[in-house]
């Protein structure tokens, strides 16, 4: 294929992808793809409805259909597509089906028994079973509700936990102190469950009653405008359970708003129903703007201007929990969801700053966002997502922390995005130098970078190399050369890239796995920023993306390439398969055509 033919194919692919992405834009200017997780979200929705006394036969049927559609041939459920069976997910799915009057079958029961039954599941699984009378509360490692009373500057406080864990655990601690049960007719004895119909609330000491009252007030103060808590399922659901356990119902404004808001996270898919664990409109919109600008859509295009104006309206202007560690820092930045003003994050802020700079909009908002982001830099020089200096790694030794990440220490990918944004700003030389030093020190011996919020070393490397370029690091720098050599070593024979989620626990799996469009795009972004746009590896990656592109300009991607908690909670962002390939191909075309 000649150079002219290659560019023609690239033009066609970029234009089709841009048309497809623009067709998915909401009339209000934003984009939002489904944020897909696993069967626990479906099962726990049914547990919530049961506990609140809100079940109906039709919803039971729709949820059961979704669970059955996700069951694998061996009768198990997994945390991610094509992943290994997971005991806790399978127990929750089995139980929810039984509640709905559906028998999951002998294969499922046999798997659960071989795995040790209910007793071997994670704390959250057993807590939900306790709510519906299938496990005794006393057989759980409890989060002491008195934790809320410990001073924030002491050796342990709720603020040592990451924001997602903090909000969940405060609400859960109240529930565990009250030990509520709404009995269910099922019996899980065949998989090691322990039926209980405890009557009457436990007697609370004066100190514990005081702690419950403080925790309830703390939770109420953190409810978002849309009724959510944190905009994510775990604290949201447990906060609703907490309010109900305290005797509140629809007459309580916080409870009513919370339940109403949760309804907006439910996806009806034909004869199936599933909730999203979270929604990502700000993240999706900012990435879409960057991709479309790379594709050559003019900044003044009315559709991009609408996106930029919507992003400006989403700016965070109030303090949140982050202010505990940074009390003098003025609010700014952006969050992940539609209404999550109390928990902005560095990742979204950095990408929104880049998007708004592309559009020439919101100089004042951008300045506030950059200043907030700079203020959230940890002492080490890196950035975490939601908090600064949130590095109490000893928490993982606690028995209550068996559900994944509970800290928000700096990560290479978040730091890289912050640096990519700062590299285009002026007046932050010392901050940028500290961040660069941290990022360079985090490079793995093989040349890659770890990906905290995306799978995995392909994501980290695809973020780090563009950040180095934005900060003026030469393509000849040893760190960039090592990164591109690593990418060359894991590129597949057809030009694609893929990395299995197992790489979070198995170094031999780094950069290796089923090919995906989003992961191939991350590698291509690194090649382009690393000065290798004209190289064979970049060309082969681009040819793969163009070869597997659908006629409508989109791509297919079933594998999960997004990360909530490595190995424990994985995400399939439904727009990743489109925005990242478009961004990568667009940037490649820019470099090839000058």
Secondary structure, 3 states (H helix, E strand, C coil): CCHHHHHHHHHHHHHHHHHHHHHCCCCCCCCCCCEECCHHHHHHHHHHHHHHCCCCHHHHHHHHHHHHHHCCCCCCCECCCCCCECHHHHHHHHHHHHHCCCCCCHHHHHHHHHCCCHHHCCHHHHHHHHHCCCCCHHHCCCCCHHHHHCCCCCCCCHHHCCHHHHHHHHHHHHHHHHCCCCCCCCCCHHHCCCCCCCCCCCCCCHHHHHHHHHHHHHHHHCECCCCCECCCHHHHHHHHHHHHHCCCCCCCHHHHHHHHHHHCCEEEECCEEEECCCCCHHHHHHHHHHHHHHCCCCCCCHHHHHHHHHHHHCCCCCCCHHHHCCCCCCCCCCCCCCCCCCCCCHHHHHHHHHHHHHHCCCHHHHHHHHHHHHHCCCCCCCCCCCCCCCCCHHHHHCCCCCCCCCCCCCCHHHHHHHHHHHCCCCCCHHHHHHHHHHHHHCCCCCCCCCCCCECCHHHHHHHHHHHHHHCCCCCCCHHHHHHHHHHHHHCCCCCCCCCCHHHHCCHHHCCCCCCCHHHHHHHHHHHHHCCCCCCHHHHHHHHHHHHHCCCCCCCCCCCCCEEEECCCEEEEECCHHHHHHHHHHHHHHHHHHC
